[in-house]
Amino acid sequence: MDETDPRSQIENSIQAILWTIDKLAITTELFATNSQQHYFQQINELLKQFAHLHSLRDTCNIDVPVEILTYIDEGKNPDLLTRRYLEELAQRNDSTRGKIHFMQVFKDLLEADLKAQLGDDFLSNENSYPELNNLLPMDEN
């Protein structure tokens, strides 16, 4: 990635923050009185990184859906939300395909029934039934 790319800068800044938080967690876990100065240095470094991230806010317009933020606030993995949306879209896609298939079968049955009732030339001769031609969609070729 290009280091001058705003999105890349934001990603790098977030990675640095996460790395510092990880180091801070280790320092906290192993805290001793003589490591207090090191602990404060890491906290100051974290604050500088947050300030840098804050300064990058206007360089890149990234819209994050509120649902994802709510999901994260609830302590859930946002990947699960994405997976749920993809599964829902796949179900809708299958449903739509079923409807399209049903409409094609219905169209074929209707044409066959119309041919049986009105003769073979019903669909080939558009001028025979002008009142029905207004109801049929026109092919735009």
C-alpha positions in Angstrom: 0.0 0.0 0.0 1.0 3.5 -0.6 2.1 5.3 2.6 0.7 8.6 1.4 -2.8 7.0 0.9 -5.1 8.4 3.7 -6.7 5.0 4.2 -3.3 3.4 4.6 -2.2 6.0 7.1 -5.3 5.4 9.1 -4.8 1.6 9.0 -1.2 2.0 10.1 -2.2 4.3 12.9 -4.8 1.8 14.2 -2.2 -1.0 14.0 0.2 1.1 16.0 -2.4 1.8 18.6 -3.3 -1.8 18.9 0.4 -2.7 19.3 0.8 -0.1 22.0 -2.3 -1.4 23.8 -0.9 -4.9 23.7 2.5 -3.7 25.1 0.6 -1.7 27.8 -1.4 -4.8 28.7 1.8 -6.8 29.2 3.4 -4.0 31.2 0.2 -3.8 33.4 0.3 -7.5 33.9 3.9 -7.5 35.0 3.7 -4.2 36.8 6.2 -3.4 39.5 7.0 -0.2 41.2 10.2 0.3 39.3 8.4 -0.1 36.0 6.1 2.8 36.7 8.1 5.3 34.6 8.0 2.9 31.6 4.3 2.4 32.1 3.6 6.2 32.0 5.8 6.5 28.8 3.6 3.9 27.1 0.4 5.7 28.2 1.8 8.9 26.8 2.8 7.1 23.5 -0.8 5.8 23.3 -2.2 9.3 23.8 0.1 10.6 21.0 -1.1 7.8 18.7 -4.7 8.6 19.4 -4.0 12.3 18.7 -2.4 11.4 15.4 -5.4 9.2 14.5 -7.7 12.1 15.4 -5.7 14.4 13.1 -6.2 11.9 10.2 -10.0 12.0 10.6 -10.6 14.5 7.8 -8.2 12.9 5.3 -10.4 9.9 4.6 -14.2 9.6 4.5 -15.1 6.2 5.8 -18.7 5.5 6.7 -19.2 2.8 9.3 -22.7 1.6 9.8 -24.1 2.2 13.2 -25.2 -1.5 13.4 -21.5 -2.5 13.3 -20.5 0.0 16.0 -23.4 -1.3 18.2 -22.4 -4.9 17.6 -18.8 -4.0 18.7 -20.1 -2.2 21.7 -22.0 -5.3 22.7 -18.7 -7.2 22.6 -19.6 -9.2 19.5 -17.4 -9.9 16.5 -18.4 -7.7 13.5 -17.4 -10.5 11.2 -20.4 -12.4 12.5 -22.7 -9.5 11.5 -21.2 -9.5 8.0 -21.7 -13.3 7.8 -25.3 -12.9 8.9 -25.9 -10.3 6.2 -24.3 -12.5 3.5 -26.5 -15.5 4.6 -29.6 -13.3 4.5 -28.7 -12.0 1.0 -28.1 -15.6 -0.2 -31.6 -16.5 1.1 -33.2 -13.5 -0.6 -31.3 -14.4 -3.8 -32.6 -18.0 -3.7 -36.1 -16.7 -3.0 -35.9 -14.3 -6.0 -34.6 -17.1 -8.2 -37.5 -19.2 -7.2 -39.9 -16.5 -8.0 -38.3 -15.9 -11.4 -38.5 -19.6 -12.1 -42.1 -19.7 -11.0 -43.0 -16.8 -13.3 -41.3 -18.4 -16.2 -43.2 -21.7 -15.6 -46.4 -19.7 -15.2 -45.7 -17.8 -18.5 -45.1 -21.0 -20.4 -48.2 -22.6 -19.0 -50.3 -19.5 -19.8 -49.0 -19.4 -23.3 -49.7 -23.1 -23.8 -53.2 -22.6 -22.4 -53.8 -19.6 -24.6 -52.6 -21.4 -27.7 -54.9 -24.3 -26.8 -57.9 -22.1 -26.3 -57.4 -19.5 -28.9 -55.3 -21.2 -31.6 -51.7 -21.4 -32.6 -51.7 -18.0 -34.3 -52.6 -16.1 -31.1 -49.1 -15.0 -30.1 -47.8 -14.8 -33.7 -50.5 -12.5 -35.0 -50.4 -9.3 -32.8 -53.3 -7.6 -34.7 -55.8 -10.3 -34.0 -56.3 -9.3 -30.4 -55.4 -5.6 -30.1 -57.0 -5.3 -26.6 -54.7 -8.0 -25.3 -51.6 -6.5 -27.0 -51.9 -3.4 -24.8 -51.5 -5.7 -21.7 -48.4 -7.5 -23.0 -45.0 -5.9 -22.4 -43.4 -4.6 -25.6 -40.0 -5.9 -26.6 -37.5 -3.1 -26.9 -35.0 -4.4 -29.4 
